[in-house]
Amino acid sequence: MLMEEVFERLREFQEILTKRVEIEREVEDIPKSLATQEEVLSRIKKTYVERNVEFETAEAKVKELRGQLAETEAAREAAEKQMDLISTQREYEALNKEIRDATEKEHNFRKDLQKEERSLAEIEEALRKDEAMIKLQESEIADKSTKIYSERDSKLQEIEQLKVDEVKTSSGIEKEVIFKFERIIRSKQGLGIVPVKGSVCTGCYMILPAQFVNEVRSGNKIIFCPYCSRVLYYEEAEGDSNDQLFVDIESGSLADLEDYAEEGEDDGYDEGDEGDKDGMDDSEA
């Protein structure tokens, strides 16, 4: 297979793989779209349970106040009936005090009861709203689940078809090259093959030594950039001349390039580091 055809196949493979990676990320994000809504539902249910406890407490308090109010009213009414039976001033004063105390208690109980009844009504209304919200959220989640998982199945089918297309496109290219190339695309935002213009890699914009550029320009084999690990091919830049290719530029010789690559590893270059070694191994093969 001619190198031009290999490069063209790699470009096609890059396009297909980039699309597959994008769809795979979409599939991964599908559960996340439900997670937020399910978290909201969980919070509402938790609040509903807490309000139920609060409602039961308020309901018990209302029941207790109603009982106390009824007892106080009964005591006051009994004391008032006894007013017709008293015969002395002392009995009158004692009974009158009893009636006043009962009336005051009755007033306080009624005031507390009204306050608790209002609170109970508010809690009950909040519970009704929570119940309605829970039903709405559950319905929306069920509908959304059906829709997005149907969409996920469709995307998974598309991914499988893209994998088939990748196999067809990469046919005839070494598996090791495809493996490296796929890793590069995933780590380099979908760009795995780039041209060298003049003496510059257009993937990372690093200046390459003339001897290395000559090897890329010869197009006899697949060469990886020692800095960004992308596959390189030569593309004429404006103002290029053959003489320029045989003059060492400021980045030096291939020996200097190896030294630079070693420094890059020490500085923490990520996947490009291993790619640097791969690129140099391939170029020296």
C-alpha positions as CSV (number, residue, x, y, z in Angstrom):
1,M,0.0,0.0,0.0
2,L,1.4,3.4,-1.0
3,M,2.0,5.8,1.9
4,E,-0.4,8.4,0.4
5,E,-3.1,5.8,0.6
6,V,-2.1,5.0,4.2
7,F,-2.3,8.6,5.2
8,E,-5.7,9.0,3.5
9,R,-6.9,5.9,5.3
10,L,-5.6,7.3,8.6
11,R,-7.5,10.5,8.0
12,E,-10.7,8.6,7.3
13,F,-10.1,6.5,10.3
14,Q,-9.5,9.6,12.4
15,E,-12.9,11.1,11.2
16,I,-14.8,7.8,12.0
17,L,-13.0,7.3,15.4
18,T,-13.6,10.9,16.4
19,K,-17.3,10.5,15.8
20,R,-17.4,7.3,17.7
21,V,-15.5,8.8,20.7
22,E,-18.0,11.7,20.7
23,I,-21.0,9.3,20.7
24,E,-19.4,7.1,23.4
25,R,-19.1,10.2,25.6
26,E,-22.8,11.0,24.9
27,V,-23.8,7.5,26.0
28,E,-21.7,7.9,29.2
29,D,-23.5,11.2,29.9
30,I,-27.0,9.8,29.4
31,P,-27.3,8.5,33.0
32,K,-26.1,11.8,34.3
33,S,-29.1,13.6,32.8
34,L,-31.3,11.4,35.0
35,A,-29.1,11.6,38.0
36,T,-29.9,15.3,38.7
37,Q,-33.6,14.7,38.5
38,E,-33.5,11.6,40.6
39,E,-31.5,13.6,43.2
40,V,-34.3,16.2,43.2
41,L,-36.9,13.5,43.7
42,S,-34.8,12.0,46.5
43,R,-34.7,15.4,48.3
44,I,-38.4,15.9,47.9
45,K,-39.1,12.4,49.4
46,K,-36.8,13.1,52.3
47,T,-38.6,16.4,53.0
48,Y,-42.0,14.6,52.7
49,V,-41.0,12.1,55.3
50,E,-39.7,14.8,57.7
51,R,-42.9,16.8,57.1
52,N,-45.0,13.7,57.9
53,V,-43.3,13.4,61.2
54,E,-43.8,17.1,61.8
55,F,-47.5,16.7,60.8
56,E,-48.0,13.8,63.3
57,T,-46.4,15.8,66.1
58,A,-48.6,18.8,65.3
59,E,-51.7,16.7,65.0
60,A,-51.0,15.1,68.4
61,K,-50.5,18.6,69.9
62,V,-53.8,19.8,68.5
63,K,-55.6,16.8,69.9
64,E,-54.1,17.5,73.3
65,L,-55.0,21.2,73.3
66,R,-58.6,20.4,72.2
67,G,-58.9,18.0,75.2
68,Q,-57.5,20.6,77.6
69,L,-59.8,23.3,76.2
70,A,-62.8,21.0,76.5
71,E,-61.9,20.2,80.2
72,T,-61.4,23.9,81.0
73,E,-64.7,24.9,79.3
74,A,-66.5,22.2,81.3
75,A,-64.9,23.4,84.6
76,R,-65.8,27.0,83.9
77,E,-69.4,26.1,83.0
78,A,-69.7,23.9,86.2
79,A,-68.4,26.8,88.3
80,E,-70.9,29.3,86.7
81,K,-73.8,26.9,87.5
82,Q,-72.7,26.9,91.2
83,M,-73.0,30.7,91.4
84,D,-76.8,30.3,92.0
85,L,-76.1,28.0,95.0
86,I,-73.6,30.1,97.0
87,S,-74.7,31.7,100.2
88,T,-71.7,33.6,101.5
89,Q,-69.4,36.3,100.2
90,R,-66.3,34.1,100.8
91,E,-67.9,31.3,98.7
92,Y,-68.7,33.9,96.0
93,E,-65.2,35.2,95.9
94,A,-63.6,31.8,95.7
95,L,-66.0,30.6,93.0
96,N,-65.5,33.8,91.0
97,K,-61.8,33.4,91.2
98,E,-62.2,29.8,89.9
99,I,-64.3,31.1,87.0
100,R,-61.7,33.8,86.1
101,D,-58.8,31.3,86.2
102,A,-60.8,28.8,84.1
103,T,-61.7,31.6,81.6
104,E,-58.0,32.7,81.4
105,K,-56.9,29.1,80.8
106,E,-59.6,28.6,78.3
107,H,-58.4,31.7,76.4
108,N,-54.8,30.6,76.5
109,F,-55.7,27.0,75.3
110,R,-57.9,28.4,72.5
111,K,-55.1,30.8,71.4
112,D,-52.5,27.9,71.4
113,L,-55.0,25.7,69.7
114,Q,-55.6,28.2,66.9
115,K,-51.8,28.6,66.4
116,E,-51.3,24.8,66.2
117,E,-54.2,24.3,63.9
118,R,-52.8,27.0,61.5
119,S,-49.4,25.2,61.6
120,L,-51.1,21.9,61.1
121,A,-52.9,23.2,58.0
122,E,-49.7,24.7,56.6
123,I,-47.9,21.4,57.0
124,E,-50.8,19.5,55.5
125,E,-50.8,21.8,52.5
126,A,-47.0,21.4,52.1
127,L,-47.5,17.6,52.2
128,R,-50.1,17.8,49.4
129,K,-47.6,19.8,47.3
130,D,-44.8,17.4,48.0
131,E,-47.1,14.5,47.0
132,A,-48.0,16.2,43.8
133,M,-44.3,17.0,43.1
134,I,-43.2,13.5,43.8
135,K,-45.8,12.1,41.4
136,L,-44.8,14.6,38.7
137,Q,-41.1,13.9,39.1
138,E,-41.6,10.1,39.0
139,S,-43.7,10.5,35.9
140,E,-41.1,12.7,34.2
141,I,-38.3,10.4,35.2
142,A,-40.1,7.4,33.8
143,D,-40.9,9.1,30.5
144,K,-37.4,10.5,30.3
145,S,-35.8,7.1,31.1
146,T,-37.8,5.5,28.3
147,K,-36.8,8.1,25.8
148,I,-33.1,8.4,26.7
149,Y,-32.5,4.6,26.9
150,S,-34.1,4.2,23.6
151,E,-31.8,7.0,22.3
152,R,-28.9,5.1,24.0
153,D,-29.7,1.9,22.2
154,S,-29.7,3.8,18.9
155,K,-26.3,5.4,19.7
156,L,-24.9,2.0,20.6
157,Q,-26.0,0.6,17.3
158,E,-24.3,3.6,15.6
159,I,-21.1,2.9,17.6
160,E,-21.1,-0.7,16.4
161,Q,-21.5,0.4,12.8
162,L,-18.6,2.9,13.2
163,K,-16.4,0.1,14.6
164,V,-17.2,-1.9,11.5
165,D,-16.2,1.1,9.3
166,E,-13.0,1.5,11.3
167,V,-12.0,-2.1,10.6
168,K,-12.6,-1.6,6.9
169,T,-10.8,1.7,6.8
170,S,-7.8,0.4,8.7
171,S,-7.5,-2.8,6.7
172,G,-3.9,-3.3,5.6
173,I,-2.4,-0.9,8.2
174,E,-0.3,-2.5,11.0
175,K,-2.4,-3.1,14.2
176,E,0.3,-1.5,16.3
177,V,0.1,1.7,14.3
178,I,-3.7,1.7,14.6
179,F,-3.5,1.2,18.3
180,K,-1.1,4.1,18.7
181,F,-3.1,6.2,16.4
182,E,-6.3,5.6,18.3
183,R,-4.6,6.5,21.6
184,I,-3.3,9.7,20.1
185,I,-6.8,10.7,18.8
186,R,-8.4,10.1,22.1
187,S,-5.7,12.2,23.9
188,K,-5.3,14.9,21.3
189,Q,-8.9,16.1,20.9
190,G,-9.5,14.1,17.7
191,L,-6.4,15.1,15.8
192,G,-4.0,12.3,15.2
193,I,-2.4,13.1,11.8
194,V,-1.0,16.5,10.9
195,P,1.2,17.9,8.2
196,V,4.7,19.2,8.7
197,K,5.0,22.6,7.0
198,G,8.5,23.8,6.4
199,S,10.1,22.5,9.5
200,V,7.2,22.9,11.9
201,C,4.8,20.2,13.2
202,T,1.3,21.8,12.8
203,G,0.0,19.7,15.7
204,C,2.2,21.1,18.4
205,Y,4.0,23.9,16.5
206,M,7.4,22.6,17.5
207,I,10.4,23.1,15.2
208,L,11.8,19.8,13.9
209,P,15.4,19.1,12.8
210,A,16.1,19.2,9.1
211,Q,17.2,15.5,9.0
212,F,13.9,14.5,10.7
213,V,11.9,16.7,8.3
214,N,13.6,15.0,5.4
215,E,12.6,11.6,6.6
216,V,9.0,12.8,6.9
217,R,9.1,14.3,3.5
218,S,10.4,11.1,1.9
219,G,7.1,9.5,2.9
220,N,8.6,6.0,3.1
221,K,7.1,5.1,6.5
222,I,4.9,6.3,9.3
223,I,6.7,8.7,11.5
224,F,5.3,10.1,14.8
225,C,6.1,13.6,16.1
226,P,8.6,13.2,19.0
227,Y,6.8,16.1,20.8
228,C,3.1,15.5,20.4
229,S,3.1,11.9,19.2
230,R,0.9,12.7,16.1
231,V,1.5,11.0,12.8
232,L,3.3,13.3,10.4
233,Y,3.2,13.8,6.7
234,Y,4.9,16.5,4.7
235,E,3.0,19.4,3.1
236,E,4.7,22.1,1.1
237,A,4.5,25.5,2.8
238,E,4.8,28.9,1.0
239,G,8.4,29.8,0.4
240,D,9.7,26.3,0.8
241,S,12.8,25.5,-1.1
242,N,14.8,22.2,-1.5
243,D,17.9,23.9,-0.1
244,Q,16.2,24.7,3.2
245,L,15.6,21.0,3.9
246,F,19.3,20.3,4.0
247,V,20.3,23.1,6.4
248,D,20.2,22.4,10.1
249,I,17.8,24.8,11.8
250,E,18.0,26.1,15.4
251,S,16.5,22.9,16.9
252,G,19.6,21.0,15.7
253,S,20.2,17.4,14.6
254,L,18.3,14.2,15.5
255,A,20.7,13.7,18.4
256,D,19.5,17.0,19.8
257,L,15.9,15.9,19.2
258,E,16.5,12.8,21.3
259,D,17.9,15.0,24.1
260,Y,14.8,17.2,24.0
261,A,12.5,14.3,24.1
262,E,14.3,13.0,27.3
263,E,13.9,16.4,28.9
264,G,10.2,16.4,27.9
265,E,9.7,13.1,29.8
266,D,11.3,14.6,32.9
267,D,9.0,17.6,32.7
268,G,5.9,15.4,32.8
269,Y,4.6,15.2,29.2
270,D,1.6,13.0,29.4
271,E,0.7,10.4,26.7
272,G,3.0,12.2,24.3
273,D,6.0,10.9,26.3
274,E,5.4,7.3,25.4
275,G,4.4,8.5,21.9
276,D,7.8,10.2,21.6
277,K,9.6,6.9,22.2
278,D,7.2,5.2,19.8
279,G,7.8,7.8,17.2
280,M,11.6,7.6,17.5
281,D,11.5,3.8,17.5
282,D,9.4,3.8,14.3
283,S,11.7,6.3,12.6
284,E,14.8,4.3,13.5
285,A,13.1,1.0,12.5
